[in-house]
Amino acid sequence: MNAALPILALFTLLALALGLSARRGHDMGLEGWAVGSRGFGPILVFLLLAGEIYTTFTFLGASGFSYGSGAPAYYIIAYGALAYVLGYFLLPAVWRVGQAHKLVSQPDLFAHQFDSPALGVLVAIVDILALIPYLVLQLTGLGIIVSLSSYGAIDKAVAIWIGATIVTLYIVASGVRGSAWTSVVKDIMILAIVVFLGLYLPYHLYGGIGAMFTRINAAKPGFLVFPASGQSIWWFATTVLLTSLGFFMWPHSLGACFTARSASVFRKNAIALPLYQLILLFVYFVGFAAVLTVPGLKGAATNLALFKIVIAQFPPWFVGLVGAVGILTALVPGSLIAMTAATLTARNLYGLARPGAKDDEIVNVAKILVPVIMLIAVYFTLSGSSTIVSLLLVGYSFVTQLFPPLVASFFPQTGVTKQGAIAGITAGVLVSAWLTFTGQSVGKLMPFLPQAIKDFNVGIIALVLNIVIMFAVSALTARKAVPAPQG
């Protein structure tokens, strides 16, 4: 048995123990289970938001993207920082509405703001369609991390089943508190491991960070700058815009707003969380360090860059520590995603079908749905369905469509009606799906445009169409709602 296995087992059991013990002394009714009885302070909200944001995609994807694409990977560090600026103004407003009306899910917020249960159902459906592939991503990353860090001793499928079981157990038992307390260990470990790797590897292998970039630039000219077309600076700018608008539109991210004890929590976090983005720099350094050291990774294999270089440079016990961090980056967001999907299914779909259902019944249904949702995610993870892969690409585009009507709901003077919000979201989601599944781009659709515009992220089309339709339908429906003048 290699030294990595007991370390992986220890931290997996620690995550389970933390998750199960988090419920001690707390009510696990609907509010206690889903939003922590609205009693989280700045530190727990910080850890909860960070737990949702820094996932296996960040751990494997950021290093893999920098390894495979170079400069375009910088968008990952940019969009989060911009999103926190938006969050400084948006999240306190969301919290105040949630606190006043005891909301527990994102669809609750939309249904309340527009006085429309139908809009709440639409938002719940959009959320579920986006969340399932996001959960699949976490389980897929978990399988890769455990298989690599155990040197193949643990099969991917076995790791996925174990991870799904652990998440199910502590979410059913402790709800959002389980995720928050597991985030404490995850954030401490990821900070220590990633900073160490990001500094040690460039200095050990190249003699310094500057020397590393000099050698990469000499070996691969142009790799460290944006290309003239394709993933150009215009692609970067529009991708940062779209993803920053959608950043807090993920239902598990927006749902975290309802856990705080005061609005000031979000302003404090908006100041601190951009500093946390700096951790991504060290993830990038690991990916860049692997460019010349572990050459030849192509396509999806680029996501293995971090573990390939760690396995090549360190003993098994240290590989086990890195694997343990990776496991936590899958378990924490995976648990939040599963809980959120179960909560909004129970509250906003089942609850609508049974309007007389009490909170105890809703939370029991949600707890029953957690293992069901995990089983669905495990099935798609193990089947490797191409449909899920495509749906994952469209997930961010889906949730970004919720941004315009949400902002408009806080400004009644915009005149956006519930009919306009429903029409805009529907159009945006359908166009996003079509653009993604057919592999369209702005350049393909409109080849006559200047190159800069052709490089725009194609999601811009769906978002602009959403906004135009939202205001057009709102104008029509508002006009119809005005009573005819008496003659």
C-alpha positions as CSV (number, residue, x, y, z in Angstrom):
1,M,0.0,0.0,0.0
2,N,1.4,3.4,-1.0
3,A,1.6,6.3,1.5
4,A,-1.1,8.3,-0.3
5,L,-3.9,5.9,0.5
6,P,-4.2,6.4,4.3
7,I,-3.9,10.2,3.9
8,L,-6.8,10.2,1.4
9,A,-8.8,8.0,3.7
10,L,-8.1,10.2,6.7
11,F,-9.3,13.4,5.1
12,T,-12.3,11.7,3.5
13,L,-13.4,10.5,7.0
14,L,-12.7,13.9,8.5
15,A,-15.0,15.6,5.9
16,L,-17.7,13.1,6.8
17,A,-17.2,13.6,10.6
18,L,-17.3,17.4,10.2
19,G,-20.4,17.3,8.1
20,L,-22.3,15.0,10.5
21,S,-21.2,16.9,13.7
22,A,-22.3,20.3,12.3
23,R,-25.9,19.6,13.1
24,R,-25.2,19.3,16.8
25,G,-27.3,21.7,18.9
26,H,-29.2,23.1,15.8
27,D,-32.7,22.7,14.6
28,M,-32.9,20.9,11.3
29,G,-36.3,22.2,10.1
30,L,-36.5,23.8,6.6
31,E,-34.7,27.0,7.6
32,G,-32.1,25.3,9.8
33,W,-31.4,22.7,7.1
34,A,-31.4,24.9,4.0
35,V,-30.2,28.4,5.2
36,G,-28.6,27.7,8.6
37,S,-31.4,29.5,10.5
38,R,-30.1,32.7,8.9
39,G,-27.4,32.9,11.6
40,F,-24.1,32.8,9.7
41,G,-21.6,35.6,10.4
42,P,-18.9,36.9,8.0
43,I,-16.4,34.0,8.4
44,L,-18.9,31.2,7.8
45,V,-20.5,33.0,4.8
46,F,-17.0,33.7,3.5
47,L,-16.1,30.0,3.8
48,L,-19.5,29.0,2.3
49,L,-19.1,31.2,-0.7
50,A,-15.5,30.2,-1.2
51,G,-16.6,26.5,-0.9
52,E,-19.0,27.0,-3.7
53,I,-16.6,29.0,-5.9
54,Y,-13.4,27.1,-5.6
55,T,-14.3,23.6,-6.9
56,T,-12.6,20.8,-8.8
57,F,-13.0,23.0,-11.9
58,T,-10.8,25.6,-10.3
59,F,-8.3,23.0,-9.0
60,L,-8.0,21.0,-12.2
61,G,-9.5,23.4,-14.8
62,A,-7.5,26.5,-14.0
63,S,-4.1,24.7,-14.0
64,G,-5.2,22.7,-17.1
65,F,-6.4,25.8,-19.0
66,S,-3.2,27.7,-18.4
67,Y,-1.2,24.6,-19.4
68,G,-3.2,24.1,-22.6
69,S,-4.2,27.6,-23.7
70,G,-1.9,30.1,-22.0
71,A,-3.1,33.7,-21.8
72,P,-6.9,33.1,-22.3
73,A,-6.9,31.3,-19.0
74,Y,-6.6,34.6,-17.2
75,Y,-10.3,35.2,-17.6
76,I,-10.9,32.9,-14.6
77,I,-9.1,35.2,-12.2
78,A,-10.8,38.3,-13.7
79,Y,-14.5,37.5,-13.7
80,G,-14.6,36.6,-10.0
81,A,-13.1,39.9,-8.9
82,L,-15.6,41.8,-11.0
83,A,-18.5,39.6,-9.7
84,Y,-17.6,40.6,-6.1
85,V,-18.1,44.3,-7.0
86,L,-21.5,43.5,-8.3
87,G,-22.2,41.4,-5.2
88,Y,-21.3,44.3,-2.9
89,F,-24.5,46.1,-4.2
90,L,-26.7,43.2,-5.2
91,L,-26.4,40.7,-2.3
92,P,-27.4,43.0,0.6
93,A,-30.6,43.8,-1.4
94,V,-31.3,40.1,-1.9
95,W,-30.7,39.4,1.8
96,R,-33.1,42.1,2.9
97,V,-35.9,40.6,0.8
98,G,-35.1,37.1,1.9
99,Q,-35.0,38.1,5.6
100,A,-38.3,40.0,5.4
101,H,-40.2,37.3,3.6
102,K,-38.4,34.2,4.9
103,L,-37.2,33.0,1.5
104,V,-35.0,29.9,1.3
105,S,-34.3,29.5,-2.5
106,Q,-33.6,31.4,-5.6
107,P,-37.0,30.6,-7.2
108,D,-38.6,32.0,-4.0
109,L,-36.9,35.3,-4.7
110,F,-38.1,35.6,-8.3
111,A,-41.6,34.4,-7.4
112,H,-41.8,37.1,-4.7
113,Q,-40.3,39.9,-6.7
114,F,-42.7,39.5,-9.6
115,D,-45.6,38.0,-7.6
116,S,-45.6,35.1,-10.0
117,P,-45.4,31.4,-8.9
118,A,-45.1,30.5,-12.6
119,L,-41.8,32.5,-12.8
120,G,-40.6,30.7,-9.7
121,V,-41.3,27.3,-11.4
122,L,-39.4,28.4,-14.6
123,V,-36.4,29.6,-12.5
124,A,-36.5,26.3,-10.6
125,I,-36.4,24.3,-13.9
126,V,-33.6,26.4,-15.3
127,D,-31.6,26.0,-12.0
128,I,-32.0,22.2,-12.0
129,L,-30.9,21.9,-15.7
130,A,-27.8,23.9,-14.8
131,L,-27.1,22.2,-11.5
132,I,-27.1,18.5,-12.5
133,P,-24.2,18.8,-15.0
134,Y,-22.3,21.0,-12.5
135,L,-22.7,18.2,-9.9
136,V,-21.5,15.7,-12.6
137,L,-18.4,17.9,-13.0
138,Q,-17.6,17.6,-9.3
139,L,-18.0,13.9,-9.3
140,T,-15.9,13.5,-12.5
141,G,-13.2,15.6,-10.9
142,L,-13.4,13.6,-7.8
143,G,-12.9,10.4,-9.7
144,I,-9.8,11.8,-11.6
145,I,-8.3,13.2,-8.4
146,V,-8.6,10.0,-6.3
147,S,-7.5,7.7,-9.1
148,L,-4.4,9.7,-9.9
149,S,-3.4,10.5,-6.3
150,S,-3.8,6.9,-5.2
151,Y,-1.6,5.8,-8.1
152,G,-4.5,3.9,-9.6
153,A,-5.2,1.8,-6.5
154,I,-8.7,3.2,-6.3
155,D,-10.8,3.1,-9.4
156,K,-12.6,6.2,-10.6
157,A,-16.0,4.6,-10.3
158,V,-15.3,3.5,-6.7
159,A,-14.2,7.0,-5.8
160,I,-17.3,8.5,-7.3
161,W,-19.6,6.1,-5.4
162,I,-17.8,6.8,-2.1
163,G,-17.9,10.6,-2.6
164,A,-21.6,10.5,-3.5
165,T,-22.4,8.4,-0.4
166,I,-20.5,10.8,1.9
167,V,-22.1,13.9,0.4
168,T,-25.6,12.3,0.8
169,L,-25.0,11.3,4.4
170,Y,-23.8,14.7,5.7
171,I,-26.2,16.8,3.7
172,V,-29.2,14.8,4.8
173,A,-28.0,15.0,8.4
174,S,-26.7,18.6,8.6
175,G,-27.8,20.5,5.5
176,V,-25.9,23.7,4.7
177,R,-24.0,23.7,8.1
178,G,-22.3,20.5,7.0
179,S,-21.0,22.2,3.9
180,A,-19.9,25.3,5.8
181,W,-17.9,23.4,8.4
182,T,-16.2,21.2,5.8
183,S,-15.2,24.3,4.0
184,V,-13.1,25.4,7.0
185,V,-10.7,22.5,6.5
186,K,-10.8,22.8,2.7
187,D,-9.9,26.4,2.6
188,I,-7.0,26.1,5.0
189,M,-5.6,23.2,3.1
190,I,-6.1,24.6,-0.4
191,L,-4.4,27.9,0.7
192,A,-1.4,26.1,2.1
193,I,-1.0,23.5,-0.7
194,V,-1.6,25.7,-3.7
195,V,0.6,28.6,-2.5
196,F,3.4,26.1,-1.8
197,L,3.1,24.4,-5.2
198,G,2.8,27.7,-7.0
199,L,6.1,28.9,-5.5
200,Y,8.1,25.7,-5.2
201,L,7.7,24.3,-8.7
202,P,8.7,27.4,-10.7
203,Y,11.8,28.0,-8.4
204,H,12.7,24.3,-8.2
205,L,12.3,23.6,-12.0
206,Y,13.2,27.0,-13.6
207,G,15.0,29.1,-11.0
208,G,12.1,31.5,-10.5
209,I,8.7,32.6,-11.8
210,G,10.2,35.2,-14.2
211,A,12.7,32.6,-15.5
212,M,9.9,30.1,-16.0
213,F,7.9,32.5,-18.2
214,T,11.1,33.4,-20.1
215,R,11.7,29.8,-21.0
216,I,8.1,29.1,-21.9
217,N,8.1,32.2,-24.2
218,A,11.3,31.0,-25.9
219,A,10.0,27.5,-26.4
220,K,6.4,28.5,-27.4
221,P,6.4,32.1,-28.8
222,G,3.0,33.8,-28.4
223,F,1.7,31.3,-25.9
224,L,1.6,33.9,-23.1
225,V,-0.3,36.6,-25.0
226,F,-3.8,36.6,-26.4
227,P,-4.1,35.5,-30.0
228,A,-5.1,38.0,-32.7
229,S,-8.3,36.1,-33.4
230,G,-10.4,33.4,-31.7
231,Q,-9.7,33.6,-27.9
232,S,-8.6,37.2,-28.4
233,I,-8.8,40.1,-26.0
234,W,-12.3,40.6,-27.2
235,W,-13.3,37.1,-26.4
236,F,-11.6,37.6,-23.0
237,A,-13.6,40.8,-22.2
238,T,-17.0,39.4,-23.2
239,T,-16.4,36.1,-21.4
240,V,-15.5,38.0,-18.3
241,L,-18.6,40.1,-18.6
242,L,-20.9,37.1,-19.1
243,T,-19.5,35.0,-16.4
244,S,-19.3,37.8,-13.8
245,L,-23.0,38.6,-14.4
246,G,-23.8,34.9,-13.9
247,F,-21.4,34.4,-11.0
248,F,-24.0,34.8,-8.2
249,M,-26.9,33.5,-10.3
250,W,-26.1,29.9,-9.5
251,P,-28.9,29.0,-7.1
252,H,-26.4,27.6,-4.5
253,S,-24.5,30.8,-4.6
254,L,-27.5,33.1,-4.4
255,G,-29.0,30.8,-1.8
256,A,-26.0,31.4,0.5
257,C,-27.3,35.0,0.8
258,F,-30.2,33.7,3.0
259,T,-27.8,32.2,5.5
260,A,-26.3,35.5,6.7
261,R,-27.3,37.3,9.9
262,S,-27.0,40.8,8.4
263,A,-26.5,42.6,5.2
264,S,-23.1,43.9,6.3
265,V,-21.8,40.3,6.0
266,F,-21.8,40.6,2.2
267,R,-20.1,44.0,2.1
268,K,-17.3,42.6,4.3
269,N,-17.0,39.5,2.0
270,A,-17.0,41.6,-1.1
271,I,-13.9,43.3,0.2
272,A,-12.2,40.1,1.3
273,L,-13.1,37.6,-1.5
274,P,-11.2,39.4,-4.3
275,L,-8.0,38.7,-2.2
276,Y,-8.9,35.1,-2.3
277,Q,-8.8,35.2,-6.1
278,L,-5.0,35.6,-5.7
279,I,-4.9,31.9,-4.9
280,L,-5.6,31.3,-8.6
281,L,-2.3,32.9,-9.5
282,F,-0.5,30.0,-7.8
283,V,-2.8,27.5,-9.5
284,Y,-1.7,29.1,-12.8
285,F,1.9,28.9,-11.9
286,V,1.5,25.1,-11.4
287,G,-0.1,24.8,-14.8
288,F,2.6,26.9,-16.5
289,A,5.4,25.0,-14.6
290,A,4.0,21.8,-16.2
291,V,4.1,23.2,-19.8
292,L,7.8,22.2,-20.4
293,T,8.1,19.6,-17.7
294,V,5.1,17.4,-18.5
295,P,4.6,18.1,-22.3
296,G,2.2,16.4,-24.6
297,L,-1.1,16.6,-22.8
298,K,-3.9,17.4,-25.2
299,G,-7.6,18.0,-25.0
300,A,-9.3,16.9,-21.8
301,A,-5.9,15.4,-20.6
302,T,-4.7,19.0,-20.0
303,N,-6.8,18.9,-16.8
304,L,-4.4,16.3,-15.5
305,A,-1.4,18.7,-15.6
306,L,-1.4,19.6,-11.9
307,F,-1.4,16.0,-10.7
308,K,1.0,14.8,-13.4
309,I,3.7,17.3,-12.3
310,V,3.0,16.7,-8.6
311,I,3.4,12.9,-9.0
312,A,6.6,13.4,-11.0
313,Q,8.1,15.8,-8.4
314,F,6.9,14.6,-5.0
315,P,6.8,11.5,-2.8
316,P,3.5,9.6,-2.4
317,W,2.7,11.0,1.0
318,F,2.7,14.5,-0.4
319,V,0.7,13.4,-3.4
320,G,-1.9,12.1,-0.9
321,L,-2.1,15.6,0.7
322,V,-2.7,17.2,-2.7
323,G,-5.3,14.5,-3.4
324,A,-7.0,15.2,-0.1
325,V,-7.4,18.9,-1.1
326,G,-8.8,17.9,-4.4
327,I,-11.3,15.6,-2.7
328,L,-12.5,18.5,-0.5
329,T,-12.9,20.8,-3.6
330,A,-15.3,18.2,-4.9
331,L,-17.2,17.3,-1.7
332,V,-17.9,20.9,-0.5
333,P,-19.5,22.3,-3.7
334,G,-21.0,18.9,-4.5
335,S,-22.9,18.9,-1.3
336,L,-24.1,22.4,-1.8
337,I,-25.3,21.7,-5.3
338,A,-27.1,18.5,-4.3
339,M,-28.8,20.2,-1.3
340,T,-29.8,23.2,-3.5
341,A,-31.2,21.0,-6.3
342,A,-33.2,19.0,-3.7
343,T,-34.5,22.1,-1.8
344,L,-35.8,23.9,-4.8
345,T,-37.3,20.7,-6.3
346,A,-39.1,20.1,-3.0
347,R,-40.1,23.7,-2.3
348,N,-40.7,25.2,-5.7
349,L,-42.1,22.2,-7.6
350,Y,-43.5,19.7,-5.1
351,G,-44.6,22.6,-2.8
352,L,-46.5,24.2,-5.7
353,A,-48.3,20.9,-6.4
354,R,-49.1,20.7,-2.7
355,P,-49.8,24.3,-1.6
356,G,-50.8,23.1,1.9
357,A,-47.6,21.4,2.6
358,K,-45.9,22.4,5.8
359,D,-42.2,23.2,6.2
360,D,-41.5,19.9,7.9
361,E,-43.0,18.0,4.9
362,I,-41.0,20.1,2.5
363,V,-37.7,19.5,4.3
364,N,-38.4,15.7,4.5
365,V,-39.1,15.6,0.8
366,A,-35.9,17.5,0.1
367,K,-33.9,15.0,2.2
368,I,-35.4,12.1,0.3
369,L,-34.5,13.8,-3.0
370,V,-30.8,14.3,-2.1
371,P,-29.9,10.6,-2.7
372,V,-32.1,10.6,-5.8
373,I,-30.3,13.5,-7.3
374,M,-26.9,12.0,-6.4
375,L,-27.9,8.8,-8.1
376,I,-28.9,10.7,-11.3
377,A,-25.5,12.5,-11.2
378,V,-23.6,9.3,-10.6
379,Y,-25.3,7.7,-13.6
380,F,-24.4,10.5,-15.9
381,T,-20.9,10.7,-14.5
382,L,-20.3,7.0,-15.1
383,S,-22.0,6.9,-18.5
384,G,-19.9,9.8,-19.8
385,S,-22.9,11.1,-21.7
386,S,-22.0,13.6,-24.4
387,T,-25.3,15.3,-23.8
388,I,-24.3,16.1,-20.2
389,V,-20.9,17.5,-21.5
390,S,-22.8,19.8,-23.8
391,L,-25.2,20.8,-21.1
392,L,-22.3,21.6,-18.8
393,L,-21.1,24.2,-21.4
394,V,-24.5,25.8,-21.5
395,G,-25.1,25.8,-17.7
396,Y,-23.4,29.1,-17.1
397,S,-25.3,30.6,-20.1
398,F,-28.5,29.3,-18.5
399,V,-28.0,31.0,-15.1
400,T,-26.7,34.2,-16.6
401,Q,-30.2,34.7,-18.2
402,L,-31.6,35.2,-14.7
403,F,-29.5,38.3,-14.1
404,P,-31.4,41.0,-16.1
405,P,-34.9,40.3,-14.6
406,L,-33.4,40.0,-11.1
407,V,-31.7,43.4,-11.3
408,A,-34.8,44.9,-12.9
409,S,-37.0,43.6,-10.0
410,F,-35.2,45.9,-7.6
411,F,-35.9,48.9,-9.9
412,P,-39.7,49.1,-10.4
413,Q,-39.2,52.1,-12.7
414,T,-37.8,49.8,-15.4
415,G,-41.4,48.6,-15.9
416,V,-40.4,44.9,-16.3
417,T,-43.4,42.7,-15.8
418,K,-43.6,39.0,-14.9
419,Q,-44.6,38.2,-18.5
420,G,-41.5,40.1,-19.7
421,A,-39.3,38.3,-17.3
422,I,-40.7,34.9,-18.3
423,A,-40.4,35.6,-22.0
424,G,-36.8,37.0,-21.7
425,I,-35.5,34.1,-19.6
426,T,-37.2,31.5,-21.9
427,A,-35.8,33.1,-25.0
428,G,-32.3,33.4,-23.5
429,V,-32.2,29.8,-22.3
430,L,-33.4,28.4,-25.6
431,V,-31.0,30.4,-27.7
432,S,-28.1,29.5,-25.3
433,A,-28.9,25.8,-25.7
434,W,-29.1,26.1,-29.5
435,L,-25.9,28.1,-29.8
436,T,-24.0,25.6,-27.6
437,F,-25.4,22.3,-29.0
438,T,-24.8,23.4,-32.6
439,G,-21.3,24.8,-31.9
440,Q,-22.2,28.3,-33.2
441,S,-20.1,31.4,-32.8
442,V,-20.7,35.1,-33.6
443,G,-18.2,34.7,-36.5
444,K,-20.2,31.8,-38.0
445,L,-23.5,33.5,-37.6
446,M,-22.4,36.9,-38.9
447,P,-19.2,36.5,-40.9
448,F,-19.5,40.0,-42.3
449,L,-18.7,41.6,-39.0
450,P,-15.2,43.0,-38.0
451,Q,-12.9,40.3,-36.4
452,A,-13.1,41.9,-33.0
453,I,-16.9,41.4,-32.9
454,K,-16.7,37.9,-34.4
455,D,-14.5,37.0,-31.4
456,F,-17.2,38.0,-28.9
457,N,-18.4,35.2,-26.6
458,V,-21.4,33.8,-28.3
459,G,-23.4,34.0,-25.1
460,I,-23.7,37.7,-25.7
461,I,-26.3,37.0,-28.4
462,A,-28.6,35.1,-25.9
463,L,-28.2,37.8,-23.2
464,V,-28.9,40.7,-25.6
465,L,-32.0,38.8,-27.0
466,N,-33.2,38.1,-23.5
467,I,-33.0,41.9,-22.5
468,V,-34.7,43.0,-25.8
469,I,-37.6,40.5,-25.4
470,M,-37.9,41.2,-21.7
471,F,-38.5,44.9,-22.3
472,A,-40.6,44.5,-25.4
473,V,-43.0,42.0,-23.8
474,S,-43.0,44.1,-20.6
475,A,-44.1,47.2,-22.6
476,L,-46.9,45.2,-24.3
477,T,-48.2,43.6,-21.1
478,A,-47.9,46.8,-19.1
479,R,-49.9,48.7,-21.7
480,K,-52.7,46.0,-21.6
481,A,-52.8,46.3,-17.8
482,V,-53.7,50.0,-18.0
483,P,-57.5,50.4,-17.7
484,A,-59.2,52.1,-20.6
485,P,-60.0,55.8,-20.0
486,Q,-63.6,56.4,-19.0
487,G,-65.5,58.4,-21.7
